[in-house]
């Protein structure tokens, strides 16, 4: 069963998604995202990325140790 915790993969995905979001904002507006967006983005991304990370963990576990 999936354990509710912050894994390294989730943190890396969270940071990468935040960087992509900030990059899109910068390309669209020409300015860095305001503070409220920098605070809201991780809150919005967490419920999106948590199931994705769980699915990747299940897929990796089912694949076994085959490289």
N, C-alpha and C positions, 0 to 999 in steps of 0.2 A: 504494500500500500504506500501511497505517496506520503512522505513526512512533511508537515508544514514547517518549513524553515527557509531561511535565505541561503541558497547554495551559491557557490562561486559562479556557476553558469548563469543563474538568474541575475546576479549583480552585474556581470559583464553584458548580458543582454539588455539590462536596464540602462546602463551607461551608454551603450551603443545606440539604443533607441532614442535616448535623450539627445545625443549628439546629432543624430539624423533629424530629429524634430527641430532642434535649434538651427541646424544648417538650412533646412527648408524655410524656416521663418526668416532667416537672414537673406536668403536668395529672393524670397518673395517681397520683403519690405525694405531691404538694404540696411536694416538696423538689427542689433542684437535683441533677443526677446526681453520684454520687460520682466521685472521681478515677479509679478503675479503669475506670469506664464511659467517661469522657472520653478516656482513653487507648485503650481497645479499640474505640470506635465508628469512628474514622477508619481503623483497620486493617481492620475488617470492611467498611466502606463502599467502600474502594478497589477490591477485586476486583469489586464489584457495579457501581460507576459507570464503571470503565474501559471495559468493552464497550459500555455505553450511550453514552458519549461518542464512541467509535469509530463506532458505528452512526449517530449524529447527524452526524458529520463526513462519512461516506460518503453519507448522504442529501443533505446540503447540497452536496456536490461533484457529485452526479448531477443536482441541480436546476439547476445552472449559476448564472448571475448574474441570472436573472430575478427582479424584485422583485414 
